[in-house]
Amino acid sequence: QVQLVESGGGLVQAGGSLKLSCAASGSIFTISAMGWYRQAPGKQRELVAVTTRSGTIKYADSVKGRFTISRDNAKNTGDLQMNSLKPEAPALYYCAAEGVRVEGGGMASWGKGTLVTVSS
């Protein structure tokens, strides 16, 4: 079993910054990709950023230049640095990962989410 735990959410003023962290634990052999998604009330869950083990990174157009995703392959952790935050409806940010379990076979996991609220 693989678990992901997000942290770092909270209330921040527009223009401010937050750093979200994701820690993966369990029977992990490798994580091939780790990403962040967000979902606001009445909205679909959307990809914010994703990074592969090889270093390929993709960002949603709405966050390019403001957010930075990173990961530590050895520790199975990842971060999402969010700068210049815009006033928006509160959203849950989820960490997601896929990879290979120690005992073999693939895995795909989601965290429970951390709430981010940006006030105007």
Backbone torsions as a table, in degrees:
resi	resn	phi	psi	omega
1	GLN	NA	139.0	179.3
2	VAL	-119.4	133.8	179.0
3	GLN	-122.0	144.1	175.3
4	LEU	-121.0	134.9	179.7
5	VAL	-128.0	122.0	177.8
6	GLU	-94.7	154.8	175.8
7	SER	-153.8	164.4	175.4
8	GLY	106.1	-6.5	179.4
9	GLY	-70.5	166.8	179.6
10	GLY	164.2	-163.8	179.8
11	LEU	-103.3	130.6	-179.6
12	VAL	-142.1	150.4	178.3
13	GLN	-77.7	152.8	177.2
14	ALA	-54.7	136.7	-178.3
15	GLY	91.2	-10.8	-179.2
16	GLY	-84.3	-171.7	-176.4
17	SER	-133.3	153.3	173.0
18	LEU	-142.6	150.1	175.3
19	LYS	-121.5	119.5	177.3
20	LEU	-97.3	144.2	179.7
21	SER	-127.5	149.5	179.2
22	CYS	-131.8	128.1	177.9
23	ALA	-119.4	124.0	178.6
24	ALA	-102.0	139.7	178.8
25	SER	-144.0	162.3	-179.5
26	GLY	119.0	-158.3	-176.5
27	SER	-81.9	67.3	-178.5
28	ILE	-98.8	128.5	172.3
29	PHE	-95.6	-54.5	174.6
30	THR	-146.7	151.5	171.4
31	ILE	-109.6	117.8	-176.7
32	SER	-83.4	-28.4	179.1
33	ALA	-152.2	140.8	176.8
34	MET	-135.4	134.0	-177.2
35	GLY	-145.1	173.8	179.0
36	TRP	-124.8	135.3	176.2
37	TYR	-124.0	160.2	175.9
38	ARG	-140.1	153.4	179.5
39	GLN	-144.8	123.7	177.2
40	ALA	-104.2	159.7	179.8
41	PRO	-54.0	130.4	179.1
42	GLY	76.2	3.9	-178.8
43	LYS	-115.9	158.1	175.4
44	GLN	-78.3	152.1	174.7
45	ARG	-68.0	132.4	-176.6
46	GLU	-127.3	150.2	177.6
47	LEU	-73.4	132.0	177.1
48	VAL	-99.5	-50.6	-179.9
49	ALA	-162.2	152.8	178.1
50	VAL	-147.8	146.6	176.7
51	THR	-136.4	141.5	177.0
52	THR	-96.4	168.6	-179.8
53	ARG	-62.0	-31.7	-179.6
54	SER	-77.7	-10.1	176.6
55	GLY	107.9	-0.1	177.4
56	THR	-67.7	133.5	-177.3
57	ILE	-129.1	138.1	175.0
58	LYS	-132.1	141.3	178.1
59	TYR	-125.5	149.1	169.9
60	ALA	-65.6	146.2	-178.7
61	ASP	-57.5	-32.7	-176.2
62	SER	-69.4	-15.8	-177.2
63	VAL	-118.4	-1.9	-179.8
64	LYS	-59.0	133.4	-180.0
65	GLY	87.7	-11.5	-178.6
66	ARG	-117.4	-33.7	-178.8
67	PHE	-107.7	149.2	177.1
68	THR	-135.0	124.8	178.6
69	ILE	-101.4	144.8	178.3
70	SER	-148.5	164.4	179.2
71	ARG	-151.7	157.3	175.0
72	ASP	-120.9	103.8	-176.1
73	ASN	-61.7	-35.9	-178.2
74	ALA	-69.6	-34.5	-177.1
75	LYS	-97.2	-7.0	-177.1
76	ASN	57.0	45.4	177.3
77	THR	-127.2	161.6	178.8
78	GLY	-150.6	156.3	-179.5
79	ASP	-132.7	154.5	172.6
80	LEU	-131.2	106.9	177.4
81	GLN	-87.5	121.1	-177.2
82	MET	-114.6	115.6	179.5
83	ASN	-115.4	163.0	178.1
84	SER	50.1	49.0	-177.6
85	LEU	-65.5	139.5	-177.9
86	LYS	-101.1	148.9	178.6
87	PRO	-68.1	116.8	-179.0
88	GLU	-144.7	169.8	175.9
89	ALA	-62.9	147.6	178.3
90	PRO	-55.3	143.4	-179.5
91	ALA	-139.5	146.1	173.7
92	LEU	-88.1	128.2	176.7
93	TYR	-102.5	126.6	-177.5
94	TYR	-113.1	138.8	171.1
95	CYS	-92.5	139.4	177.8
96	ALA	-135.8	147.2	-179.6
97	ALA	-149.4	150.1	173.3
98	GLU	-136.0	152.0	-178.8
99	GLY	177.4	-145.7	-175.9
100	VAL	-125.7	133.7	177.5
101	ARG	-80.4	158.0	-179.9
102	VAL	-57.7	-42.1	-177.5
103	GLU	-81.2	2.0	-179.6
104	GLY	99.7	158.8	-178.7
105	GLY	91.7	159.0	-178.8
106	GLY	-85.2	164.1	175.8
107	MET	-143.3	149.3	175.9
108	ALA	-144.5	121.8	-174.2
109	SER	-133.1	154.2	175.7
110	TRP	-127.3	144.1	172.5
111	GLY	-81.6	176.4	-179.1
112	LYS	-84.8	-12.4	177.2
113	GLY	99.8	151.7	174.3
114	THR	-131.4	135.2	-172.6
115	LEU	-84.4	132.3	177.4
116	VAL	-121.1	125.1	178.8
117	THR	-125.9	126.1	179.7
118	VAL	-113.6	117.9	-178.7
119	SER	-91.9	152.6	178.4
120	SER	-97.3	NA	NA
